[in-house]
Amino acid sequence: MYDLVIAGGTLVDPAQGLHEKKDVAIEKERIVLVDTDIPRDRSWEVLDASGHIVTPGLVDIHVHVYPGVSHYGIDPDSTCLARGVTTACDAGSSGADTFEGLRRYVIEVVETRVLAFLNISTLGMISPLDNELENLKHANPERAISVCERNRDVIQGIKVRLTRSIVGGNGLEPLKLARRAAEALGIPLMVHVGDTPSPLGEILSEMRPGDLLTHCFHGRRHGILDERGGILPEAEEAIGKGIVFDVGHGVGSFSFEVARRALAVGLAPRTISSDLHFYNVNGPVFDLATTMSKFMLLGLPLDEVLAKTTSVPARLLGLSDRLGSLRKGFLADVAVFKLSRGDFEFEDSMHEKVRGDQKLEPVAVIRRGRVYRSQLRLDRKVGHRF
């Protein structure tokens, strides 16, 4: 007997090049079989996904899930996991002096798999009244290194925010300090841009292959477009040398117009993330699925959008041997979506509103083999082993 069979859905798994109707059988937190017409009487539970899309659990590489400490923080289970994101990466809400709380009171107790990029500021992102890098005494590579070494299992990299209001008059010095920590640890940097005091080309020159430039399609000063509206040569060069361009939608960091121009010349983001937090969870972001729908509206096919939110971020996080795919033996993190057809309005961070005719809507989530949330029919046998 299997613990759970997800039956009747269309599997879309870009890691395997799979897009067809199949069933998924799960036992003891692992996927044990992907096949057509798995007998339903061989499972303790059957989730009927007929007419829906079944995907690997989404991986959102940029969120803020440290409620009660960071003013950006939201609960990861209700805002990420319940919306199809089984793995979420907190992007700098905590620093060296506040990470222990993130680990103890969030990472170790929630159902969502939460990983982290540690802020180079020892404070992290605590209060709207305190810009964490105006005073460089908080940008301490040695303290960051110490915390990362003790928490290698969950810390994925170093985060630095370079917006003018955050760094004050310190220019690129916070980036250089963050790079010192990342290089000592052999982990990537995540660099937040948008209205930076320094041109994007100077920032990119300080970054290394494997580093992430988040908010790549923001519509503010020093973006990826040059003065004539074309793509900045330094941006194309950076992608060529292996710098990862990440969306990081956020409340002020995604422009339809910038994205249109970039996609028109073949400059696509490598990962699509939401930058979901307190100030945008009720709009314009709402969830990662809505951000994905916006890129489908911009012309990216479903399979490509899913790759950028499953297999690609899983690989960047070093988890592609267990997450980001529906392969046999992988952890049973699965999402089920309805691809709704109709008339939908989408809004970017610059208040541009665009209408589209399709939208991804999460209807069921399986985390570690257990159904966390479902709007679909779920049949259980008497004497179910759970």
MARMARFI-905290 format. One record per residue: residue in one letter; x, y, z of N, C-alpha, C, O in turn. Coordinates in steps of 0.02 Angstrom, whole numbers, plus 50000, padded with zeros to 5 digits. Atoms other than C-alpha are relative to their C-alpha. Layout:
REM residues N
AXYZXYZXYZXYZ/...
//
This chain:
REM residues 386
M500424994050000500005000050000500445006350000500915006950039/Y499684993449999500605017549956499665004350053499085003150071/D500304995349954500325031550080499525004749964498985006449990/L500394995150037499645043349946500114999049926500684998049904/V499964999650073499265043149760499665006449978499095007749995/I500284994050032499015059549667499804997749930500234996349889/A500255003550059497925053549525499665004749951499315009449970/G500404996950053497295060049359500235006749976499925009749932/G499774993350019498295076049344500504999949942500754994749923/T499484999150051499445082749208500645002050034500695007550062/L499364998649968501225081749273500425004649956500525003249897/V499544995550034502335096249225500635000450042500645003650095/D499365000449964504125092949280500565001749952500834997349918/P499484997950048505395103149180500664996350009501034995549960/A499365003449989506865093949261500044993649960500584991449942/Q500025006250039506315078149169499735001149930499674996349891/G500314998850065505565086649017499324996649995499114994549942/L500635003749996503915079149073499405004849999499375009550038/H500624996250003502225086449025499464995449971499314995549912/E500505004850022500905072849018499604997550060499794998550117/K500435002549947499515064549116500304993850031500404988749997/K499725005649963500245053149249499785000550073499555005850096/D500145000149928499965047949430500674999950038501194998050011/V499414999949956501195050049574499834996250063499354997750098/A500085003849938501355037449716500535001950049501125002850031/I499564997649947502125042549882499994995150058499464992650077/E499955004249940502755032250028500575002550043501135003550019/K499494997949951503695037950184500395006149976501005006049974/E499734993550017503995055750124500375000249933500685005249917/R499645000350064504715050149955499524998249944499024994749954/I500355002250061504055048549779500274993149982500884992249975/V499775006850013504115029849741499804997549931500064992449907/L500215002250066503235028649573499655005849964499235009349992/V500354995450045502715039849428499804995949940500234993449903/D500235004550053501625030349304499285001849982498965005850016/T500704999050019499965030249214499564995050035499734989150043/D500525004349971498425023449300500244995650056500134989550054/I499835003849941499155018049466499354998150036498935002450048/P500635002149969497785007649549499865003850064500275004050110/R500174995849942496895018549675499894995850063499964998350118/D500125004249941496485003849788500654997750032500644994150082/R499355001749971498355001849821500285005650044500865005450064/S499764994349960498455018049922499535001550057498925000950051/W500404997949943497865023550093499635006549987499085007550012/E500324993750018497475040650022500055000949925500544999049894/V499994998350071497015046249846499765007249993499215009050014/L500174993050014497025064549794499835000349925500254999049883/D500234999850069496005066949635500205006749969499895011949984/A499754993950033496965079649528499775000649928500075004249889/S500254999950069495955076949370499865007249978499555011150014/G500114993350027495945092449260500465005350028500385011250012/H499544995249969497365100449359500724998449981500884993249952/I499285000650014499245103049342500354997950064500265001050117/V499625002549943500385093249459500735001649988501014999749937/T499324997750009502115100649485500424998350062500144996850115/P499595000149938503605099149603499805005950044499595011150019/G500124994349955503355109949757500445005849979501025005049963/L499644994150023503865127649712500565001850049500525000550109/V499434997549961505525134949773500035007549989500215009849935/D499974992750004505425153649810500655002250033500725001750094/I499324998649976507215159649827500055006850034500595008750057/H499974993449969506745176849895499335001750033498865003750000/V500584998149960505455179450035500255003150066500855003350079/H499834997549933505405187350209499514997150050498924999150053/V500455004049957504705175650342500264999950072500344994550102/Y499784999549931505305181950511499525004650038499725009950060/P500494995749968503695188750588500155001250073500394996850108/G499894998349930503805197650754500685002850013500795005750067/V499334997249992505625202550729500155004849943500325010649954/S499924995650057505795209350553499335003349983498814999949982/H500634996750019504515222450502499744997549933499164998749917/Y500225003050063504445213550334499684993150010499374990549964/G500135007149991504075196550412499274998049995498825001450020/I500665003150004502565185650371500074992650018500624989950016/D500005007149983502075168050423500104995849937499714996549889/P499875003750061502815155850296499484994749983499364993449924/D500475005450015501505142150313499375002649965499134999549917/S500624997550029499985152850272500115003849936499665004349895/T499884995850058500815163650140500444996749946500424998849888/C499575003550048502065151850057499744992949989499524991249934/L500185007150007501645133550091499294999149976499164995149931/A500705000650020499775135750075499885002249928499355000849900/R500064997450069500085143949905500474996349952500624998949898/G499625004250046501165130149830500755000150008501104996349975/V499284999549989502895135049894500204995550058500034996950115/T499805004749947503635120449990500695001750028500864999650083/T499344997849977505385128150002500065007549990499995009949934/A499954992850003505625146550043500665002250030500884999650081/C499354997549977507255156050063499925007150026499795011749988/D500034993349970507225170650184500625003949978501185001749989/A499464996250032508265184150100500225006050042500085011750025/G499684994749962509155193950235499605003250055499795008450081/S500384997249944507815196750366500414999950064500335004150108/S499595000649939509085191150496500745001049983500974999749927/G499284999450004510905195350525500324995850055499984991750087/A499645004249953512225187750637499715000350070499724995350106/D500254999349932511425194650796499274997950007499024997550063/T500715001749996509645189550752499834993349967499254991249967/F500155006250036509835173250654499784994450047499354990450028/E500185005549954509695161750806499254999850011498964994450015/G500724999849992507905167650829499644997549939499134993949944/L500305002550062507485164350646500034992450000499554989149981/R499935007350000508145146750666499554996850052499194992150037/R500355003249945507355142850834499245000749994498874996050008/Y500724998649997505645150950811499654999849933499045000349930/V500315000750066505355149250623500234993649967499834989049957/I499745005550040506475136850532499844993250031499644988549996/E500075006549967506335123050662499284998250021499174992850047/V500675001449976504465124450696499465000249946498924997449955/V500514999550051503545128450534500014993949955500494990149954/E500055005550047502965115850404500405001549936500684996949906/T499624998050059503765125550260500744998650012501004999750066/R499275000649996505575121250224500285007149990500235009949936/V499734993250003506415137950263500764999850003501064996950049/L499274999050003508215141850213500135007550006499665011450013/A499874992949988509105158450228500635002549963501114998849954/F499424996050017510285171250154500105004750059499655008650076/L499864995949941511115179850303500185007149980500615008149937/N499844992950014511135198850299500705001650026500884999650081/I499334998049977512885206050308499965004850059500435005350098/S500114996049939512165218250434499834995350057499404990950050/T500135004549943512195209950604499285000750025499024996150057/L500684998949978510465217350636499494996449958498984994149984/G500525002350046509565210950484499525005749986499715011649992/M500494995050021507995220050430499465000650054498914997850048/I500435000049940507205224250597499455005249997498865003550006/S500484994449992506345241250589500035004749940500575005849912/P499994995050054505815253750455500355006450022500505010749980/L499664994149974506625266750567500764999250001501125003950017/D499285001349996508355258650553500234996849935500104991049923/N499715002750061509225256650385500654996550018501124999650043/E499515004449968510385242250422500735001349980501184998850013/L499314999150023511925248150325500225007349996500735008949966/E499784993049996511975266950356500625000650043501065004750031/N499415000149956513215263150495500384993649986500134988150000/L499625005950021514585251450434500234995750058500484990250047/K499805004349944514935245150609499564993750003499764988750032/H500445005950001513465233350580500194995049945499984989249948/A499805004550055514235226150421500644996450020501194998750006/N499445003449969515355213450504500104993149970499754988449987/P499885006550033516055199450395500184994450048499964988750039/E499785005249954516855190150540499424997050039499394990950048/R500585002649964515225188750637499554995949953499284990849973/A500405003750049514315183350480500314993149986499964988149983/I499665006350013515615169950445499904995150057499764989250046/S500085004449942515485163150621499304996950003499234990950015/V500695002649999513585161550613499884995149943499574989949953/C500095004550057513625153750440500344993350011500064988149994/E499645006349989514905140750491499624995550048499664989450043/R500385004049952513765135150634499324997849971498984993650001/N500675001450027512235134450521500034998549925499625000849886/R499905001550070512865127550357499414996249970499304996549909/D500565003950026511335116450342499435004149974499035001749934/V500564995850022510145131050316500205006649968499825009349928/I499794993650030511145146650270500304998749932500784994949925/Q499815001150069511345147350082500475005249971500815003949921/G499584994750027512265163750057499965006250043499675006250098/I499984993549966512535181850109499575004949961499625005249899/K500434995050032511275195650073500255007050016500465008450072/V499834993049989511675214050049499515004349960499395003149901/R500464995350034510445228150008500375006549986500685009450031/L499594994350020511195242549911499595006249981499875010949952/T500404994150014509745254749894500295006150037500545005550093/R499704993849973510295272849925499795001350072500205003150114/S500244998549933509195274950079500274995150052500284996750111/I499765005149953509915259050156500755000750015500965000050072/V499284999549990511785261650128500235007050017500815008150035/G499804993149986511765280550152500585002149955500555001549894/G499424997750038513455287550100500554994849993501124996549978/N499485005149998514365270950106500134996649932500574992349927/G499865002450067514255267149920500034992449994499574988950015/L499925007250011514925249849875500364996550057500484990550052/E499635003249946515815246650039499624994250032499934989150047/P500365005849973514405235650109500044993949954500084988249978/L499935005550048514505225149949500684996750007500734990550005/K499335002949995516375222849969500084996150065500414990950067/L499985003649937516165217750151499614993449996499824988350022/A500405006050009514795205450104500374994949957500354988949971/R499625004550043515885198249967500564996650038500724990850026/R499465003049959517295195550092499744994050039500064988850042/A500295005649962516155184750199499814994249954499964988549969/A500225005250046515425175250051500594996149972500564990049968/E499425003450028517125171349977500354995750052500604990350036/A499695004049947517805165450144499624993550012499914988450030/L500435005949988516345153350158499894995849938499674990049943/G500135003650062516255148349975499254999549984499034994649955/I500714999850013514415153349964499845006349959500235011049959/P500154994250043513525165549847499755006150038499555005750095/L500314993849977513005183449872499325000849967499234998849909/M500614997450030511245189649845500025007650008500035010150064/V499924992750000511345208049797499345003249979499095002149924/H500624996350011509785218949810500185006749966500575010649993/V499884993750035509775233149682499335003649989498805000850000/G500584995750010508585247349639500125006650034500175006850095/D499844993349974508915266049660500644999850041500675002450097/T499355000449967510715262449706500415006349988500325009549936/P499574994250012512005276449727500524998649946500795003349917/S499495001850049513175266949611499674997049938499164993749943/P500275003050062512855262249428500024992450003500444989550037/L500045007249998512365244249397500644996749976500844991550002/G499385003050026513945240949297500544999350054500904994450055/E499515000349946515025244949449499824994550050500264991150077/I500225005249954513985233349558500144993149970500404988750005/L499895006550033514075219049433500744998249997500924992349999/S499285001450003515955220849421500274997250066500814994250067/E499805002549934516065216649607499714993050014499884989950064/M500335006549988515025200749587500364994449963500734995749916/R499655005850026515615183249546499504994949972498914995249989/P500455005250025514895168449450499654996350056499974994250105/G500395003349949513495160549551499665004850048499205002950084/D500344994949959513045176849641499325001649968499235000749908/L500674998450024511225182549626499895007550002500005010750053/L500234993150002510665199749570499244999950003498914998149954/T500725000249992508905201249639499705006949985500035012049992/H500354994150025507615214049579500275002049931500345008049917/C499674998650064508355212649404499575004149953499835007349908/F500444996350045506815220449321499675005950036499105007750020/H500294994149966506535235249438499985005849950500335005849900/G500084994450046506015251549356500285006550027500075011950008/R499734994049969507055263549459500715001449973500944998349925/R499354997650022508745271949442500524994449999500514989950042/H499455004950006510265261649386499744992949991499934988350027/G500255006650017509315247049311500364997049941500914999249922/I499665003750055509715235149168499915003549932500225001349883/L500084996550063509135247549033500465006049997500595009350048/D499584994150009510285260848962499565006149986498945005649987/E500384993750008509775278948926499544999849939499065003649936/R500425000550060509045273948756499484994550006499114993349958/G500495005349990507995259948829500234993249980499854988449983/G499725006550016509135245948771500294996650061500324999650115/I499715003749945509935232748879500725002250012501115002749965/L499334998049981511485238248972500504994549981500404988750000/P499515005150019513005229348898500284996150059500404990150055/E499735003349941513655225649073499534994650027499754989750056/A500495005049977512035216349112500064993649958500064988149985/E499925005950043512235204848962500654996450015500674990250015/E499355003149984514055201949004499964996250066500254990750073/A500065003349934513605197649185499654993349994499864988450025/I500355006450010512375184249130500464995049967500474989149985/G499535004450034513695177249015500534997050045500774991550033/K499485002649955514935175349157499714996150060500084993950104/G500295004449950513685166249268499675003450059499525000150108/I500384996649947512865179549376499264998649989499014999349933/V500705002050004511075174249414499555006150007499585009650057/F500494994649997509725186949374499344997250028499044992749999/D500605002349964508265184549495499485005650001499665011550006/V500534995050006506575193349485499905003950065499965010050065/G500124996549937506205197249668499485005649992499655011450001/H500524995250017504545205849626499945005750050500075011550034/G500034995149947504265214849791499475005349991499085005249944/V500484994550002503265230449826500225005649954499815009849933/G499754994550042504385241849721500534997949951500925002049929/S499425002550036505515230849617499854995949938500284992049915/F500145003550062504625224049464499605004549953499075007049972/S500334995950050504165233549307499844995849938500274992649910/F500205003450061503165225949164500415002749941500634998849898/E499674997150057503995238149044500734997849995500964996149941/V499305002350001505775233549094500034992749980500454990749940/A500015007150016505335215049086499854998949926500164994649894/R500175000750071504545217148913500625001349957500774997449911/R499414998250040506105225648844500544994650006500854992849956/A499485005049990507265212748920499834993549964500244990649929/L500205006350031506275197648862500005000549924500124995649889/A500014999150073506115205048687500674998849968500714997049909/V499325001150027508005203848665500314993650028500914992550022/G499765006549977508145186848748500325000150069500644995150088/L499714999749933508695192748921499464998050050499075002150073/A500515002649954507645181749035500324998950069500924997750074/P499735001549933507835179749224500144992650006499804988449975/R499865007149989508615163549280499534997050052499354991250048/T500485002249950507475162449431499455005250008499575011250001/I500574995749986505755169549467499834999350073499654993950097/S500165000149928505485174249649499515005750015499435010349975/S500534995349984504155184349738500235006050041499945011450035/D499844995149947505055194449874499375001550040499215007350054/L500634999349963503455191349970500145002350071500584999750105/H499924997549932503305201250132499385003850022498895004249986/F500584996849967502135211050246499695005449957499085006349958/Y500244994250036501985225950129499734998449930499485002849896/N500255001750067501495216249971499584993749997499344991849943/V500365006450001500635200150024499265001049982498934996349960/N500684998450020498955208749996499985004049935499485007249920/G499944996750065499535215849829500585004950000500715008250050/P500165003050065500305218149708500274992849990500154989849938/V499685006550010501255201749738499514994350013499404990049970/F500475005149977500005190749833500354993350014500304990750069/D499665006449991501045174749807500444998749939500425002549890/L499565001650056502325166549693499614998049939499814999749883/A500405002250057500975158849583499765006049959499735005649897/T500214994050035500355176349539500585003049961500495005349904/T499414997650036502115181849494500154995749939500334998349886/M499915004550056502275166449384499505001549945499675001449886/S500524998450049500635170949299500185006249961500025006749902/K499794993950035501345188049257500514998549946500495001649893/F499515001750052502785180149164499694995949944499934996249887/M500375003350054501585168949069499655005249958499615004649897/L500304994450036500665184949022500515003449955500335005849901/L499474996950040502335191748959500264995549945500684997649905/G499835004350056502505176848844500424993950015500554989949970/L499615006049984503525163748938499534994150006499004994750037/P500425005949994502815146148921499984997350071500454998350109/L500095002849933502175137049075500604995950022500844996750078/D499445004449981503585124249073500625004050018500995002150064/E499424995949985504925137749070499915003850066500385004350106/V500144996649937504095147549210500084995250059500354997150111/L499945004949947504005131749314500734998050012500934996950069/A499295001549990505845127749283500335005350043500755003750085/K499704994449964506285144949352499765000550072500015004550111/T500265000149931505295141149511500034993150032499764992050086/T499925006749971505735122849538500724997549991501134998250037/S499345003350010507265114249462500585004850001501115003250029/V499434995350001508335129749433500185002550069500765002050089/P499814998049933508235137049609500234994250044500674995250086/A499775005849961508405119549683500744998649985501124997050030/R499305001150018510035117549586500455005450029500995003850053/L499594994549972510675134649641500104999250075500615001350102/L499955001149928510335129749822500354993550018500414991850077/G499665006349987511255113249802499544994450022499764989850057/L500495004949977509665103249827499704996049942499184992849951/S500305003050059509375096449652500034992450001499774989149955/D500015007349994509705078549710499404997550040499314991550048/R500575002149959508115078649815499385004349990498825002350008/L500564995350007507025093749770499975002749929500455002149890/G500074996650064506345102749618499804995549943499804997649885/S500205004750052505765087249524499544994850031499504994050092/L500445005449978504505073049534500314993249985499954988249976/R499655006350012505825059649505499894995050057499794997050114/K500015005349950505725043049595500585000950049501155001950027/G499494999349948506675044249760500065007050027500375008050079/F499974993149976506465063149777499515000950057499034997250064/L500464998349946505645070949929499325001749971499275005049919/A500684999250025503765071249908499725006950017499255007550057/D500264993149997503515090149897499675001349933500015001549881/V500384999750062502145092549768499485005650006499215006850060/A500534995050003500965106549716499524998349943499724995749892/V500515001050051499345105449619499685006849985499475010350031/F500264993650020498725120349519499414999349952499374994449914/K500514999150051497195125349422500235005649954500405011049978/L499844994750048497595135049263499335003049979499005000649932/S500664996950011496075146349266500015004249937500505007649922/R500094995950059495445154549108499475005350015498965003950046/G500484994749988494565171349112500325006749986500775007349944/D499744993250008494915189949124500295002250067499925003450115/F499664998649937496215193949258500425006449994500725007749942/E499594994049998497065210149307500624998850042500574996350098/F499375000649964498895210049358500335006950005500295010949958/E499694993549989499855224649431500744999150018500924994750057/D499295000349982501735227649438500145004750058499685007550088/S499814995749944502695237649568499995007449983500065011650027/M500014993050022502585253549465499285002249987499165007549958/H500724998650006500665253049467499734999349929499185001649915/E500285001650065500495247649286499564993850007499764988850037/K500485005649997498985236249267499914997149930499805000849881/V500055003550064498885223249129499504994350008499474991150060/R500505005349997497485211149089500254993849963500574994349910/G499815006350030497785192849050499424995150002498934996150037/D500565004850005496715177649008500124993450036499724988850030/Q499895006149962497515164449119500375001650065500745006550069/K499704998949934498085162849299500104993350035499654989150037/L499865006049960498925149249402499725000950070499855006050103/E500304999649934497955145749561500144993550038499934988250016/P499855006149962498595133449694499374997250032498975000950061/V500605003249972497285120849748500184994350049499754992150087/A499795005249952498295107649843500765000250008501125001849961/V499285000049985499995106149926500164993850041499824992250090/I499765005849964500915090549982500705001550023501135003249982/R499344998749972502405092750097500234993850038499904991550084/R499735006149970503485077850146499504994249998499464990150044/G500455005550010502155066250079499315000750031498884996550019/R500644999049968500715073150181499635005849968499925010949950/V500414994750029499285083450114499935005650052499615004850104/Y500024994349954499505100450195499355003949991499045006150039/R500614996250014498055109050109499724997649933500104996249887/S500295002250063496825103849975499295002449992498895002150038/Q500684998450020495285110349887499714994349956499154994849932/L500205005550044495185093849791499734994250041499814994050102/R500275005849966494335077649833500574995650025501034993949988/L499505004249968495375067249953499654994050032499294994850081/D500305006149972494845049249985500484996650048501074995850032/R499595003449949495485040450142499674993350016499064992850021/K500255006649980495325022150188499914999850077500285003150113/V500085001249929494695016750359500634996650026500904992149994/G499395002849973496175012850470500635002849967501154999649966/H499434996850033497295024850378500595000550046500525002250105/R499405000749958499075022950441500215006450034500555006250085/F499814993749968499285041450480499595001050064499685006050099/
//
